[in-house]
C-alpha cells in the first residue's frame, strides 16, 4: 500500500495533538499545521501559518503534493455564534483550496465537529442526538463547514474523488495546554487550587447540571475513531457521533474526582469560574515554585469560560453512537478511568501538584 501522509490542521490542540501521536504510532507521515508551529521529529513536520490569511496558507502548503488525508481540527473562538462562522468556515476553505490544487493523491478530508450541530449550545435538545436529526436555526459554523465539504466533494471531476467524514465528539478530554476546550485541565487546576487553599471541592455549575446526564470523549479514543473513519471505505461521506460509550451525572462523578485530589466535597455552589478564578494568578505562580511544577503561565493552564459553559448545561447532553458501532468501530473508554488517568498524567508531567 502506498505511504499515507496526513495533514493535521490544528495540530497543537488537545484533539489535533492526540491525533498526531496516534497517526505516528500507526506509521503515517504527518505534517502538523498550527499558528504556533512545533518541533519536528521522525516522520513529523510542522508548519506555522495563520489560516485566515489566504495567501499565506497557499504559500505554506504549496509544496505538500504528497498529502493523502486532511484532518481538520482547527478552531477560532469569537464572542457570538454568528461571529464564529466567517473565520471557521474561511480557514477550512483556505486550507482545502491550498491542498486540493497540489495534493493530487488526496483521498479523504476529515472534519472535526461537535454537538453544536444538534443545538446543544442553545439549550435542551433532542437526545440521544442522531447524525440524521433535522437541522436547527442558523448560524452554526459546523453545519456550514460540512455543507461546504459536501458541495466541494460532489463537484469533483476526478476519476478517484476524495471522500469526507465528520466526527462529532462530546466534550473532549485530554492533555493540551492553552486549548480553550479542555475540561480535564479546568477540573485539575480548580481542584489543585482548592486543595492549596484548604477548601472542599464544590461543584461550581448550575443546580440542574449536577443531576443531568452527560458523556465525554477521550482524545485518544477520538484519534482512533477519526483515523478509522478516514480509511475505511464503508464510512465515506458520513458523520459519526464518537463518545466514550458510558453516561454519568456529576453528582456521582464529582466525589470520585475529589477523592483523587484527597479533597472533601461540599454541597454544590453555583459560581462563575471566570470570575472567582480571575485573581488566582499569583497563587498559581507560588504553587509552581513551591511544588516544582513545569513553569506555565496561568493564562495557559485553563479556560475558565469553557468550564462555565460545560458546567452550565442543566439538561441532558448525549448522542447516539450506534452508527459508528454498526459501521465497525467498537472501541470504548470508561469515563471515570479516563479522568483519573489524565490527572495522573498531569502529575507525572509536573503540570499539577
Secondary structure in CASP SS format (residue, H / E / C, confidence):
PFRMAT SS
TARGET T0000
AUTHOR 0000-0000-0000
METHOD secondary structure of the structure
MODEL  1
X C 1.00
X C 1.00
X C 1.00
X C 1.00
X E 1.00
X E 1.00
X E 1.00
X E 1.00
X E 1.00
X C 1.00
X C 1.00
X C 1.00
X C 1.00
X H 1.00
X H 1.00
X H 1.00
X H 1.00
X H 1.00
X H 1.00
X H 1.00
X H 1.00
X H 1.00
X H 1.00
X H 1.00
X H 1.00
X C 1.00
X C 1.00
X C 1.00
X E 1.00
X E 1.00
X E 1.00
X E 1.00
X E 1.00
X E 1.00
X C 1.00
X C 1.00
X C 1.00
X C 1.00
X C 1.00
X C 1.00
X E 1.00
X C 1.00
X C 1.00
X E 1.00
X E 1.00
X E 1.00
X E 1.00
X E 1.00
X C 1.00
X C 1.00
X C 1.00
X C 1.00
X C 1.00
X H 1.00
X H 1.00
X H 1.00
X H 1.00
X H 1.00
X H 1.00
X H 1.00
X H 1.00
X C 1.00
X C 1.00
X C 1.00
X C 1.00
X C 1.00
X C 1.00
X C 1.00
X E 1.00
X E 1.00
X E 1.00
X E 1.00
X C 1.00
X C 1.00
X C 1.00
X C 1.00
X C 1.00
X C 1.00
X C 1.00
X C 1.00
X H 1.00
X H 1.00
X H 1.00
X H 1.00
X H 1.00
X H 1.00
X H 1.00
X H 1.00
X H 1.00
X H 1.00
X H 1.00
X H 1.00
X H 1.00
X H 1.00
X H 1.00
X H 1.00
X H 1.00
X H 1.00
X H 1.00
X H 1.00
X C 1.00
X C 1.00
X C 1.00
X C 1.00
X C 1.00
X C 1.00
X C 1.00
X E 1.00
X E 1.00
X E 1.00
X E 1.00
X E 1.00
X C 1.00
X C 1.00
X H 1.00
X H 1.00
X H 1.00
X H 1.00
X C 1.00
X C 1.00
X C 1.00
X C 1.00
X C 1.00
X C 1.00
X C 1.00
X C 1.00
X C 1.00
X C 1.00
X E 1.00
X C 1.00
X C 1.00
X C 1.00
X C 1.00
X C 1.00
X C 1.00
X C 1.00
X C 1.00
X C 1.00
X C 1.00
X C 1.00
X H 1.00
X H 1.00
X H 1.00
X H 1.00
X H 1.00
X H 1.00
X H 1.00
X H 1.00
X H 1.00
X H 1.00
X H 1.00
X H 1.00
X H 1.00
X H 1.00
X C 1.00
X C 1.00
X C 1.00
X C 1.00
X C 1.00
X C 1.00
X C 1.00
X C 1.00
X E 1.00
X E 1.00
X E 1.00
X E 1.00
X E 1.00
X E 1.00
X E 1.00
X C 1.00
X E 1.00
X E 1.00
X E 1.00
X C 1.00
X C 1.00
X C 1.00
X C 1.00
X C 1.00
X C 1.00
X C 1.00
X C 1.00
X C 1.00
X H 1.00
X H 1.00
X H 1.00
X H 1.00
X H 1.00
X H 1.00
X H 1.00
X H 1.00
X H 1.00
X H 1.00
X H 1.00
X H 1.00
X H 1.00
X H 1.00
X H 1.00
X C 1.00
X C 1.00
X C 1.00
X E 1.00
X E 1.00
X C 1.00
X C 1.00
X C 1.00
X C 1.00
X H 1.00
X H 1.00
X H 1.00
X H 1.00
X H 1.00
X C 1.00
X E 1.00
X E 1.00
X C 1.00
X E 1.00
X E 1.00
X E 1.00
X H 1.00
X H 1.00
X H 1.00
X H 1.00
X H 1.00
X H 1.00
X H 1.00
X H 1.00
X H 1.00
X H 1.00
X H 1.00
X H 1.00
X H 1.00
X C 1.00
X H 1.00
X H 1.00
X H 1.00
X C 1.00
X C 1.00
X E 1.00
X E 1.00
X E 1.00
X E 1.00
X E 1.00
X C 1.00
X C 1.00
X C 1.00
X C 1.00
X C 1.00
X E 1.00
X E 1.00
X H 1.00
X H 1.00
X H 1.00
X H 1.00
X H 1.00
X H 1.00
X H 1.00
X H 1.00
X H 1.00
X H 1.00
X H 1.00
X C 1.00
X C 1.00
X C 1.00
X C 1.00
X E 1.00
X E 1.00
X C 1.00
X C 1.00
X C 1.00
X C 1.00
X C 1.00
X C 1.00
X H 1.00
X H 1.00
X H 1.00
X H 1.00
X C 1.00
X C 1.00
X C 1.00
X C 1.00
X H 1.00
X H 1.00
X H 1.00
X H 1.00
X H 1.00
X H 1.00
X H 1.00
X H 1.00
X H 1.00
X H 1.00
X H 1.00
X C 1.00
X C 1.00
X C 1.00
X C 1.00
X C 1.00
X C 1.00
X H 1.00
X H 1.00
X H 1.00
X H 1.00
X C 1.00
X C 1.00
X H 1.00
X H 1.00
X H 1.00
X H 1.00
X H 1.00
X H 1.00
X H 1.00
X H 1.00
X C 1.00
X C 1.00
X C 1.00
X C 1.00
X C 1.00
X E 1.00
X C 1.00
X E 1.00
X C 1.00
X C 1.00
X H 1.00
X H 1.00
X H 1.00
X H 1.00
X H 1.00
X H 1.00
X C 1.00
X C 1.00
X C 1.00
X C 1.00
X C 1.00
X C 1.00
X C 1.00
X H 1.00
X H 1.00
X H 1.00
X H 1.00
X H 1.00
X H 1.00
X H 1.00
X H 1.00
X H 1.00
X H 1.00
X H 1.00
X H 1.00
X H 1.00
X H 1.00
X C 1.00
X C 1.00
X C 1.00
X C 1.00
X C 1.00
END
